[in-house]
């Protein structure tokens, strides 16, 4: 949605996200700008779908790829917000 691309080196994950729920992730936007974001990992169909699958016998867990997609979307949102902040700092002439 934001069309902001990050390299994998910019996302500081101590270990891969393998579970649903909220996870803290640090994103390196520029040399001196790091943002800590909360990534909410949910299945693509939403939490209601997980409840339905849990009730069904022999249900499988959502694939890890879905969690990674959700995480990357949250990282893109944080990168866009940081870019806007950086532009505002440049416009006002303020520096860290």
N, C-alpha and C positions, 0 to 999 in steps of 0.2 A: 504494500500500500504506500509506503514512504519512498520506495526506490533507493534507499540508502543501503550501500553495501559495506559490510565489514569483513575484514580478513579474520581468519580463525585466531591469529595472534592477538587480536584486540580483545577477545573474550577470555577472561581469566577464570577457567573452571578448574578447581582443584581435582575433581573427579567427574566423570560423566553423570548427567542427571538420568536416573533410572526409575524414579518413582513419581507418582502424581503428587501434586501439592505445591506449596510455595517454597522457592529456593532463592537464596541471595546470590547474585552474580555480579562480578566487577567487570566493567567494560572500559577499555582504554580508548578514549576518543581522540585525544591529541597527546603530545608529550607530557603536558602538565595537567591534563583534564581527565580524571577518572570518575566514572559514575557507578554507584552501587544501585542495582535495580533488583526488584523482586520479580522473579519469573514464576507465574502461576501455570503449572503444567496440568492441562486437562485433556481428556480425550476429544477428538474432533467432533463427536456427536454430543458432547456435554456430559455433565455429571449424571444426568438422569439415565443416559445410555449405560453407564457403568453399573448403576444400581440394577437395571434390567438384566444386564449380562451376568451379574453376580447371582441373581435368582435362577438363571437358566443353568441346568446341569451341563458340565463339560465346557463352560464358557472359557474363552481364552482372554488373556490380558491384552490391552491395546499395544500395538507395536511401538518400539522405542522411537522409530522414525517420526511418529506423530508428536511425541514429546519434544523432539529436537526442532520440529517445525514451529511449535508454539513458542519455544524458547527463543528461536531466531527472530520471531515476530516481535517479541517483547524487547529484544536487544535493538532492533531497528527503531522502535518507538523511542527508546532512551537516547539513541544516537541522534535522532532528529531533534529532540528536545535540547540536547547538549549543543548541537550545531547552532540552534537559535540563540541559546545563551551566549555562545562564543561570538556570534555576529553582533549581539547587543553590546558586549564588552568592547569589541573593536569600534563600533559606532560611537560609543561614549568616550573612548580613549583610555579606559581603565585597563589595568593589567594586574596579574597575580603578584 
